[in-house]
């Protein structure tokens, strides 16, 4: 039995990329680390409406974190190296590596990132939707 796609309806033309993006997101393996929040920041007099992704990255320094924009994916990586000079009697805080990816809509703009008190915040600008109305002329073929 084949899977029925919601984008297979004859009125939905050209939505193949959205279906592929949904498949990619649903297949992305994630162990839940690091935990994160996504919040909407309202428009102000000087700033457009924004989205903020905040990741809990306690124990990571700025040098151990990397944020890249790869096509339409925002990828955050954290790499902690082993400190051979330290001798632990008990080690309950593991040095973990992680990679977290977010699929961005067309037009989303990364405004910047900030690391403060173990929280990495990344601000994104939401594109203003344009309402485009265009008249299509009908050619007579008689």
trRosetta pair geometry for C-beta under 8 A, 3 or more apart (Angstrom, degrees):
i j d omega theta_ij theta_ji phi_ij phi_ji
4 8 6.6 -105 -173 30 69 142
5 8 4.2 111 71 -29 95 103
5 19 6.0 13 -160 -133 127 140
6 9 7.2 -15 172 -16 49 105
7 12 5.2 -124 -153 118 62 140
7 15 4.5 -138 -148 97 122 120
7 16 7.1 157 136 -84 144 38
7 18 6.7 161 -93 78 145 105
7 19 4.6 -110 23 -63 151 122
8 12 7.6 40 46 61 12 117
9 12 4.7 73 66 9 94 106
10 13 7.9 10 176 -61 45 88
12 15 4.9 -34 164 8 103 137
14 17 8.0 -8 164 11 67 96
15 18 4.7 -40 -174 34 83 119
15 19 6.2 88 129 -23 84 95
16 19 5.7 -58 -154 36 34 111
16 20 6.4 32 152 -18 68 106
17 20 5.6 -54 -147 38 34 111
17 21 6.2 37 153 -21 66 105
18 21 5.6 -53 -147 36 32 113
18 22 6.4 33 153 -19 65 104
19 22 5.8 -53 -149 35 31 111
19 23 6.5 33 152 -19 63 104
20 23 5.6 -53 -150 36 33 113
20 24 6.4 35 152 -21 66 105
21 24 5.6 -53 -147 35 33 112
21 25 6.3 30 155 -18 66 105
21 72 7.8 -46 -113 95 124 138
21 103 5.7 139 -167 179 107 153
22 25 5.8 -54 -145 37 31 109
22 26 6.2 26 158 -16 65 109
23 26 6.0 -60 -145 40 28 107
23 27 6.2 17 160 -12 64 113
24 27 6.1 -65 -146 41 26 104
24 28 6.7 45 152 -46 62 96
24 103 7.0 116 93 -78 116 141
25 28 5.7 -37 -155 2 33 118
25 103 5.6 -86 -77 2 110 139
28 101 6.5 -132 -141 62 143 112
30 100 7.4 62 -128 -120 116 76
32 35 6.7 6 168 -83 80 71
33 96 6.7 -34 142 134 143 155
33 98 5.6 -126 117 -104 89 133
34 55 5.0 87 89 -178 123 99
34 56 5.1 -153 170 69 115 70
34 57 5.6 -105 -41 -81 176 64
34 78 7.3 45 -19 11 124 149
34 98 5.8 146 -18 81 82 175
34 100 6.9 -76 40 -42 77 140
35 55 7.4 154 88 -150 41 60
35 56 5.0 14 63 26 87 121
36 53 6.1 -2 -179 -174 125 87
36 54 6.3 160 -158 84 71 48
36 55 4.5 -28 -99 -97 99 69
36 56 7.1 -147 -79 4 48 74
36 100 6.8 128 -34 -177 145 159
37 52 7.9 11 104 105 93 87
37 53 7.4 165 85 -154 51 43
37 54 4.7 -2 54 55 96 102
38 51 6.3 -4 -173 -177 94 106
38 52 7.3 165 -152 83 47 48
38 53 5.4 -14 -102 -101 79 70
38 54 7.8 -176 -78 20 33 70
39 51 7.2 159 82 -157 40 59
39 52 5.1 -14 60 58 89 96
39 54 7.3 11 7 0 106 112
40 49 7.0 -9 -173 -176 95 101
40 50 7.6 154 -160 86 50 46
40 51 6.0 -34 -103 -103 58 69
41 47 7.5 -26 122 121 121 135
41 49 7.0 163 84 -162 63 53
41 50 4.4 -8 57 65 113 93
41 51 7.2 -175 14 -90 84 17
41 52 5.7 63 -28 -17 117 111
41 123 7.6 -27 19 -133 145 103
42 49 6.3 -40 -154 -114 32 83
43 47 6.8 -164 -150 97 49 68
43 48 5.8 -32 -117 -162 93 36
43 49 4.5 -47 -58 -58 86 73
44 47 4.6 38 45 43 101 91
47 50 6.4 -38 159 -24 117 121
48 125 5.4 61 70 -150 124 103
48 126 6.7 -145 132 51 113 75
48 128 7.2 -102 -149 -55 136 99
49 125 7.8 107 81 -156 52 61
49 126 5.0 -33 96 42 97 125
50 111 6.8 -40 -129 0 129 145
50 123 5.3 -8 178 -168 137 97
50 124 6.2 146 -166 74 79 47
50 125 5.7 -48 -107 -99 82 49
50 126 6.5 -169 -108 -6 27 88
51 108 8.0 -31 34 -144 126 118
51 123 7.4 149 80 -157 46 50
51 124 4.5 -16 61 62 94 106
51 126 6.2 95 -19 -57 96 99
52 121 5.6 -10 -173 -166 109 101
52 122 7.0 153 -156 75 57 45
52 123 5.3 -22 -101 -99 81 68
52 124 7.4 -175 -80 19 33 75
53 74 7.6 156 18 108 159 147
53 102 6.5 -117 -92 -37 157 162
53 121 7.2 155 81 -153 48 49
53 122 4.6 -10 58 56 98 100
53 124 7.2 47 -8 -11 98 113
54 119 5.4 -3 -171 -176 104 110
54 120 7.0 156 -154 80 51 48
54 121 4.8 -13 -100 -99 83 78
54 122 7.8 -173 -75 20 40 65
55 76 6.4 180 -17 124 161 162
55 100 6.6 168 -106 45 140 158
55 119 7.1 154 75 -158 42 58
55 120 4.6 -12 57 58 96 102
55 122 7.9 27 -2 -3 100 104
56 118 6.5 17 -161 141 67 98
56 119 6.2 -31 -103 -103 52 72
57 60 4.3 -49 159 36 105 128
57 65 6.4 45 169 -87 161 130
57 78 5.9 -168 -141 -94 118 149
57 115 7.4 -61 69 -133 126 105
57 118 6.2 -168 73 -174 53 61
57 119 7.1 126 28 -119 78 20
57 120 4.8 28 12 -13 132 113
58 118 3.5 10 -91 -150 73 131
59 80 7.0 -12 134 -90 104 150
59 93 6.4 -180 -93 170 151 129
59 95 7.8 -144 150 -110 132 62
59 118 7.3 43 -6 -124 50 105
60 64 4.7 -133 -159 85 85 122
60 65 5.4 86 150 -54 130 101
60 78 5.0 -64 -110 -150 150 122
60 80 6.5 -113 -102 -68 78 105
60 115 8.0 -107 99 -145 95 136
60 118 7.9 108 39 -137 77 65
60 120 7.8 -24 80 -45 129 123
61 64 5.0 92 52 6 72 103
61 65 7.5 -151 93 -4 39 91
62 65 6.2 -68 -152 38 32 105
62 115 5.4 -169 -88 40 86 153
64 78 5.9 42 136 -160 93 73
64 79 5.6 -142 -165 69 80 58
64 80 5.5 29 -158 -84 145 62
64 81 7.9 -138 -112 -2 111 77
65 76 7.1 -16 -167 -170 97 90
65 77 7.2 155 -156 85 49 53
65 78 5.3 -17 -102 -101 72 79
65 115 6.9 154 36 -81 154 139
65 120 6.3 -175 -153 -100 160 146
66 76 7.4 158 84 -156 51 45
66 77 4.6 -10 59 60 99 100
66 78 7.8 -176 22 -76 70 36
66 79 7.6 13 1 6 110 103
67 74 7.1 -9 -169 -174 94 89
67 75 7.3 159 -154 84 46 52
67 76 5.3 -11 -104 -104 78 75
67 77 7.9 -173 -75 23 35 68
67 110 7.8 170 146 -168 125 151
67 113 5.5 148 7 -46 162 160
67 122 6.5 165 -135 -100 151 132
68 74 7.8 165 87 -155 43 46
68 75 5.0 -14 63 61 89 100
68 77 7.7 11 8 3 103 107
69 73 7.4 160 -158 83 49 46
69 74 5.8 -22 -105 -102 72 64
69 75 7.6 172 -91 19 22 78
69 104 7.8 -25 -141 16 100 145
69 110 6.0 -142 -68 -6 131 141
70 73 4.9 -20 69 66 88 98
70 75 5.5 16 9 -3 115 125
72 103 6.2 34 122 -161 98 72
72 104 5.2 -142 180 61 75 79
72 105 7.7 14 -167 -127 120 3
72 106 7.1 -47 -117 -78 128 57
73 101 5.1 -7 -176 -169 118 110
73 102 6.8 149 -158 73 65 41
73 103 5.7 -35 -101 -99 76 56
73 104 6.9 172 -101 8 21 86
74 101 6.9 152 79 -156 50 55
74 102 4.5 -12 57 59 103 97
74 104 5.6 78 -21 -38 100 117
74 110 6.6 139 -109 -81 121 125
74 122 7.1 149 174 139 143 155
74 124 7.7 -91 -58 -82 157 128
75 99 6.6 -11 -170 -168 98 96
75 100 7.5 157 -155 81 50 45
75 101 4.8 -14 -102 -103 76 86
76 98 7.9 1 110 109 87 99
76 99 7.2 159 83 -154 51 46
76 100 4.8 -11 60 60 101 94
76 101 7.6 -172 22 -77 66 39
76 120 7.1 142 -156 114 141 147
76 122 7.4 -133 -76 -33 127 147
77 97 7.6 -4 -174 -175 85 91
77 98 7.0 -180 -148 91 46 56
77 99 4.9 -7 -103 -103 81 80
77 100 8.0 -175 -75 23 39 62
78 96 7.6 43 100 101 114 76
78 97 6.3 -178 93 -150 68 49
78 98 4.8 18 45 46 103 90
78 99 7.9 -160 23 -69 64 43
79 97 5.1 14 -110 -120 62 103
80 95 4.1 -132 104 -166 124 95
80 96 6.8 50 30 52 119 33
80 97 6.8 -150 26 -74 70 65
81 95 7.3 -49 89 171 13 144
82 95 6.2 172 -87 61 59 159
83 86 4.6 46 105 6 112 112
88 91 4.3 51 143 -64 158 97
91 94 7.2 83 150 -85 103 56
104 108 4.0 -121 180 58 115 142
104 124 7.1 -153 -125 -144 121 145
105 108 5.2 105 59 -32 71 111
105 127 7.4 -121 103 19 111 115
106 127 7.6 -28 107 2 63 156
107 127 3.4 5 135 -55 129 152
108 124 5.4 -3 -177 -177 106 120
108 125 7.1 159 -161 73 55 57
108 126 6.9 -21 -114 -112 79 42
108 127 6.5 -97 -72 -22 43 96
109 124 6.7 147 75 -162 44 66
109 125 4.3 -9 61 49 103 107
109 127 7.5 109 -10 -68 93 80
110 113 7.8 -10 176 -43 111 90
110 122 6.7 -37 -147 180 100 105
110 123 7.5 116 -165 84 54 54
110 124 5.8 -38 -102 -104 51 75
111 123 4.2 -43 58 99 117 104
111 124 6.5 -175 1 -101 90 18
111 125 5.5 100 -54 -33 109 94
112 122 7.6 -159 104 -145 35 56
112 123 5.7 11 54 44 70 105
113 120 6.5 -2 -174 -176 108 90
113 121 6.7 164 -154 87 58 50
113 122 4.7 -17 -102 -100 90 76
113 123 7.6 -166 -81 15 41 70
114 120 7.5 163 83 -154 44 47
114 121 4.9 -11 58 59 93 99
114 123 8.0 35 1 -14 102 101
115 119 7.4 170 -149 84 50 43
115 120 5.2 -15 -100 -101 80 73
115 121 7.8 -178 -78 20 33 68
116 119 6.0 -24 71 60 67 88
116 121 7.4 -17 27 7 98 111
